[in-house]
Amino acid sequence: MASEQSILNVGGGGGEVEIPEVDSFDDMGLPESLLRGVYGYGFEKPSAVQRKAIVPASNGRDIIVQAQSGTGKTGTFAISLLARIDTTVEPYTQALVLAPTRELAQQSFNVIKSLGEYMGVRVHPLLKGNPIQEDIRVLRSGVHVAVGTPGRVYDMITRGAIRMDTCLLYTSDAADE
């Protein structure tokens, strides 16, 4: 069993920041539609990382989370970014998630899509092997969250399919790689 020991660095202000732990997803101030996705995904109680990181991240704080595999980091950033997505406006890329490998990007895409199921959030994977013209078409038709590897994401940015001026959130999964 993986240890739940973690390091959390919260930016956006000088000095040390006291980070209160929130013991239940219901007490995190998440939208009801997101909570339905969280519980539908099978989460019952937040892990140690989730208890500390979801609230500051969903409130717009910059965070760095370092923890062992299996401690809930993907769920943490997925819930946090979904809490900030505005699905009431015409879809445009509001969040960008980068992962170092195709497999990790696919995993992040699957988690975000499942958690956002009841929100009406549009998520698209940008992965090598997917037709480039299809990625461009889908991105231009509107997605809230784009998830991919650095090469494909960069390609979509340089082709103008992802407009960085509309992207409000950025997450790098496994940034150490």
C-alpha positions as CSV (number, residue, x, y, z in Angstrom):
1,M,0.0,0.0,0.0
2,A,1.3,3.4,-1.0
3,S,2.1,5.9,1.7
4,E,0.0,9.0,1.7
5,Q,2.9,11.2,2.7
6,S,3.1,14.2,0.3
7,I,4.6,17.6,-0.3
8,L,2.3,20.4,-1.1
9,N,3.6,23.8,-2.2
10,V,1.0,26.5,-2.5
11,G,1.9,29.7,-4.4
12,G,0.3,33.0,-4.8
13,G,1.4,34.9,-1.8
14,G,4.6,35.3,0.1
15,G,5.8,33.2,3.0
16,E,4.3,30.0,4.4
17,V,0.7,29.2,3.9
18,E,-1.5,27.3,6.4
19,I,-3.5,24.7,4.5
20,P,-6.5,23.4,6.3
21,E,-7.5,19.8,5.5
22,V,-11.0,19.2,4.3
23,D,-12.2,15.8,5.3
24,S,-15.1,15.3,2.8
25,F,-15.8,16.1,-0.8
26,D,-19.1,17.6,0.3
27,D,-17.3,20.2,2.4
28,M,-15.0,21.4,-0.4
29,G,-17.5,23.8,-2.0
30,L,-17.6,21.8,-5.3
31,P,-20.4,22.2,-7.8
32,E,-23.2,19.6,-7.3
33,S,-22.7,18.2,-10.8
34,L,-19.0,17.7,-10.1
35,L,-19.8,16.0,-6.8
36,R,-22.1,13.6,-8.7
37,G,-19.1,12.7,-10.9
38,V,-16.8,12.3,-8.0
39,Y,-19.1,9.9,-6.2
40,G,-20.1,8.2,-9.5
41,Y,-16.4,7.6,-10.2
42,G,-16.1,5.7,-6.9
43,F,-14.4,8.2,-4.7
44,E,-15.9,8.0,-1.2
45,K,-13.5,10.0,1.0
46,P,-10.6,12.2,-0.1
47,S,-7.0,11.0,0.2
48,A,-4.5,13.0,2.2
49,V,-3.3,14.8,-1.0
50,Q,-6.9,15.5,-1.9
51,R,-7.8,16.8,1.6
52,K,-5.1,19.4,1.3
53,A,-4.8,20.3,-2.3
54,I,-8.3,20.4,-3.9
55,V,-9.7,23.5,-2.1
56,P,-6.7,25.8,-2.7
57,A,-6.4,24.6,-6.3
58,S,-10.1,25.0,-7.1
59,N,-9.9,28.5,-5.6
60,G,-7.3,29.5,-8.1
61,R,-4.1,29.0,-6.1
62,D,-1.0,27.7,-7.9
63,I,0.0,24.4,-6.3
64,I,2.8,21.8,-6.7
65,V,2.0,18.4,-5.4
66,Q,4.6,15.7,-4.9
67,A,3.4,12.3,-3.7
68,Q,3.9,8.6,-4.4
69,S,2.0,6.8,-7.1
70,G,-1.5,5.8,-6.0
71,T,-2.1,8.7,-3.6
72,G,-4.8,10.5,-5.7
73,K,-2.8,13.2,-7.5
74,T,-4.7,12.7,-10.8
75,G,-8.0,12.9,-9.1
76,T,-6.8,16.0,-7.2
77,F,-5.9,18.0,-10.3
78,A,-8.9,16.7,-12.3
79,I,-11.4,17.7,-9.6
80,S,-9.7,21.1,-9.0
81,L,-9.7,22.1,-12.7
82,L,-13.2,20.8,-13.3
83,A,-14.4,23.0,-10.3
84,R,-13.1,26.0,-12.3
85,I,-14.5,25.2,-15.7
86,D,-17.4,27.3,-16.9
87,T,-19.7,25.2,-19.0
88,T,-22.3,27.9,-19.3
89,V,-20.4,29.7,-22.0
90,E,-19.7,28.6,-25.6
91,P,-17.0,25.9,-25.3
92,Y,-13.4,27.1,-25.6
93,T,-10.2,25.7,-24.2
94,Q,-10.2,26.8,-20.6
95,A,-7.8,24.1,-19.3
96,L,-4.7,22.4,-20.7
97,V,-3.3,19.2,-19.2
98,L,0.2,18.0,-20.3
99,A,1.5,14.5,-19.6
100,P,4.9,13.1,-20.6
101,T,3.5,9.9,-22.1
102,R,0.6,8.8,-24.2
103,E,-0.5,6.4,-21.6
104,L,-0.5,9.0,-18.8
105,A,-2.3,11.5,-21.0
106,Q,-5.0,8.9,-21.8
107,Q,-5.4,8.0,-18.1
108,S,-5.8,11.7,-17.2
109,F,-8.3,12.2,-20.1
110,N,-10.3,9.2,-18.8
111,V,-10.4,10.5,-15.2
112,I,-11.4,14.0,-16.3
113,K,-14.1,12.8,-18.7
114,S,-15.5,10.5,-16.0
115,L,-15.5,13.1,-13.2
116,G,-17.0,15.7,-15.5
117,E,-19.7,13.4,-16.8
118,Y,-22.6,15.3,-15.2
119,M,-21.2,18.8,-15.9
120,G,-21.5,18.8,-19.6
121,V,-17.8,19.4,-19.9
122,R,-16.2,18.7,-23.3
123,V,-12.7,17.0,-23.0
124,H,-10.5,15.9,-25.8
125,P,-7.3,13.8,-25.9
126,L,-4.4,15.1,-28.0
127,L,-2.3,12.0,-28.7
128,K,0.1,10.8,-31.3
129,G,-1.8,8.3,-33.5
130,N,-5.0,10.4,-33.5
131,P,-5.7,12.1,-36.9
132,I,-4.3,15.6,-36.8
133,Q,-7.2,17.1,-38.8
134,E,-9.7,15.5,-36.5
135,D,-8.0,17.0,-33.5
136,I,-8.1,20.4,-35.2
137,R,-11.8,20.0,-36.1
138,V,-12.7,19.0,-32.5
139,L,-10.7,21.8,-30.9
140,R,-12.2,24.4,-33.2
141,S,-15.7,23.1,-32.6
142,G,-15.0,23.8,-28.9
143,V,-13.7,21.8,-25.9
144,H,-13.3,22.9,-22.3
145,V,-10.3,20.7,-21.5
146,A,-7.5,19.5,-23.8
147,V,-5.3,16.7,-22.5
148,G,-2.2,15.6,-24.3
149,T,1.5,15.0,-24.7
150,P,3.8,18.0,-25.2
151,G,4.5,17.3,-28.9
152,R,0.8,17.1,-30.0
153,V,-0.2,20.0,-27.8
154,Y,2.5,22.2,-29.2
155,D,1.5,21.2,-32.7
156,M,-2.1,22.2,-32.0
157,I,-1.0,25.6,-30.5
158,T,1.2,26.4,-33.5
159,R,-1.6,25.5,-35.9
160,G,-3.9,27.8,-34.0
161,A,-6.3,25.1,-32.9
162,I,-5.7,25.9,-29.2
163,R,-5.8,29.5,-28.4
164,M,-3.6,30.2,-25.3
165,D,-5.4,33.5,-24.6
166,T,-8.5,31.6,-23.6
167,C,-6.7,29.0,-21.5
168,L,-7.1,29.8,-17.9
169,L,-5.7,26.7,-16.2
170,Y,-2.6,24.6,-16.8
171,T,-1.7,21.3,-15.2
172,S,1.5,19.3,-15.8
173,D,1.1,15.7,-14.7
174,A,4.4,14.0,-13.7
175,A,6.3,17.3,-14.3
176,D,9.5,15.7,-13.1
177,E,9.5,13.7,-16.3
